[in-house]
Amino acid sequence: MRLVEEVLNQLPGDVFGGLQKCDRLLTSLRENTAPIPQVVSQSNLHLETIDWDVVICGGTLGILIGCALVKRGLRVALLERGVLRGREQEWNISRSELEVFLELDLLSQQELVNVIATEYNPARVSFLGGTEVCVQDVLNIGVDPVYLLETLKNKFLAAGGKLFENTAFDCAVVHPNGVLISHTFSTRLLLDAMGSFSPIVGQARQAKKPDGICLVVGSCAQGFAPNSTGDLLASFTPVLNNCQYFWEAFPAKDGRTTYLFTYMDLNAQHIGIETLFAEYLRLLPEYQGVLLNQLQIQRALFGFFPAYRQQLYFPWGRILPIGDSSGNQSPLSFGGFGSMVRHLKRLTLGISEALATEQLSAPALKLLQPYQPNLSVTWLFQKAMRVGVGQKLNPNQINTLLSAVFAQMQQLGEPVLKPFLQDVVQFSGLTQTLLKTALNYPLLIAQVIPQVGIVSLFDWMWHYINLGLYTVLFKLGSKLLKRVKYISPAEQYYYHRMLDKWQYGSGYDLY
Ligand SMILES: Cc1cc2nc3c(=O)[nH]c(=O)nc-3n(C[C@H](O)[C@H](O)[C@H](O)COP(=O)(O)OP(=O)(O)OC[C@H]3O[C@@H](n4cnc5c(N)ncnc54)[C@H](O)[C@@H]3O)c2cc1C
């Protein structure tokens, strides 16, 4: 552990202290010791005046939707507890997903070019002693968060949005005609963009423990041999410390980024962030063929992502979670920026329509947080990629399983492989992959069943059936429903949400 402290203390700021704080937060989540926040209450009285259509609390991804809504003529305020500024470390995404910024008129062509800090090809997927797959143009674009957020902030202000920095959300009272935030800001709708640890989410979930968690550590460093390729998912060790370690690597603006991540349940006996960082420093030389002392580390990266199987719904009207607080990101990749970008058009149009038609009750807003079977099916995959404390497992089982599955996907070709790697699971690709894997490796599949458990398997089947159903409904139902005419604006709100639900829930938003 002393090496972790030594390495992190060479960086500006108290990075080691930050890592220890992160570990303490992880421990309190595992032990469920944090008090349940009480920040939202309700009142039957009407507010006298309402100053805003939308108040967004939390600026990182909040500014994306803030900018889109203010451009549609809505009165929008954004509260950020610190200063609104993107992080230095790039967000990875695929190029086609960025088109929405042009479509919603958030960025010009030139600004979109400027937002892209790096681009690499190909990206590799590889597992110990098994398959190696290379793909082009998948999550290979590094977006510069500093430039993106600064550009959107300026557009937001120019279009009439109001930014309140160093202004933390404190509490909210939901009235019949609006929400009063921190005793000061009155609004028709509150968007909670305060991330995974939002106090509003904490209250809504009532201290429910996450169903899974992903720990990630890494760095951006200089001193590697020139390498213009990347890894999306690589593993070169068997199960160690009750963890299957996965690696990511890609060129970055300030050097090369490398991450080590692992999935686990919330058992307190699992390793923490500091131990994982020590493992990262131990294994990085083998992974990238470099000595630690050849590297000049620019910054250290660490965190953890809680994930819940149940979709989050707020019990109050007039409040909607967006970004990481919504839990809409994949439990496999945790690409919250990518997820927000993918849902940006749906949310912009849906929120505008909810406001225009006064559909702001809890059941009406629930439709903007739809159940997505294509995400829910990935839960089983997370379970198959993690090891319980004390669980007896062949140390190479996870590598062997992933090797087999990716080999089948490679044979099925890019239309199957690429959506999966972009966090979009589709019924036909999933069915073909599972059938092929089951036929070619029946023993392997039989070994996975006790690992994931029969209950999880039945739960997965339910989501899988729904995925098929949503696919049929999207393909057939949406064609029929598009012919529906002469319905009221409020009814349109409901039928647009139904179309969105089928499209996004079946993974057909990708095309
Ligand atoms: C190491 C690492 C690498 C990642 N790489 C990628 C990637 O390559 N691609 C990708 O898509 N995603 C990636 N992610 C995930 C991505 O960074 C998150 O999904 C994204 O930051 C979520 O943004 P958010 O605004 O929802 O939440 P957060 O990032 O948690 O931001 C919450 C915001 O709310 C503010 N806030 C909090 N509390 C209050 C309050 N009380 N009042 C007012 N404001 C408040 C915070 O200051 C902050 O601005 C990565 C994450 C990590 C940790």
The ligand as an ORCA input file, in Angstrom:
! r2SCAN-3c Opt
* xyz 0 1
  C     -12.773      7.107    -13.887
  C     -14.050      7.355    -14.654
  C     -14.052      7.244    -16.030
  C     -15.240      7.448    -16.756
  N     -15.220      7.344    -18.130
  C     -16.375      7.508    -18.829
  C     -16.378      7.408    -20.260
  O     -15.324      7.185    -20.875
  N     -17.566      7.537    -20.934
  C     -18.741      7.801    -20.271
  O     -19.791      7.886    -20.921
  N     -18.749      7.918    -18.931
  C     -17.610      7.789    -18.188
  N     -17.611      7.919    -16.830
  C     -18.889      8.206    -16.172
  C     -19.194      9.693    -16.209
  O     -18.109     10.448    -15.740
  C     -20.429      9.949    -15.351
  O     -21.472      9.176    -15.878
  C     -20.823     11.407    -15.361
  O     -19.834     12.196    -14.764
  C     -22.123     11.578    -14.584
  O     -22.453     12.923    -14.554
  P     -23.604     13.439    -13.585
  O     -23.685     14.895    -13.831
  O     -24.829     12.646    -13.758
  O     -23.065     13.117    -12.122
  P     -21.690     13.629    -11.435
  O     -20.532     13.499    -12.363
  O     -21.660     12.926    -10.131
  O     -21.981     15.160    -11.234
  C     -22.925     15.620    -10.313
  C     -22.921     17.124    -10.383
  O     -23.842     17.613     -9.411
  C     -23.193     18.542     -8.566
  N     -23.834     18.429     -7.252
  C     -23.772     17.392     -6.386
  N     -24.486     17.658     -5.284
  C     -25.025     18.877     -5.461
  C     -25.874     19.715     -4.680
  N     -26.285     19.352     -3.456
  N     -26.275     20.913     -5.196
  C     -25.869     21.306     -6.435
  N     -25.038     20.580     -7.197
  C     -24.628     19.369     -6.740
  C     -21.734     18.133     -8.579
  O     -20.886     19.214     -8.206
  C     -21.564     17.740    -10.042
  O     -21.353     18.840    -10.890
  C     -16.436      7.755    -16.077
  C     -16.416      7.894    -14.681
  C     -15.233      7.697    -13.971
  C     -15.244      7.841    -12.463
*
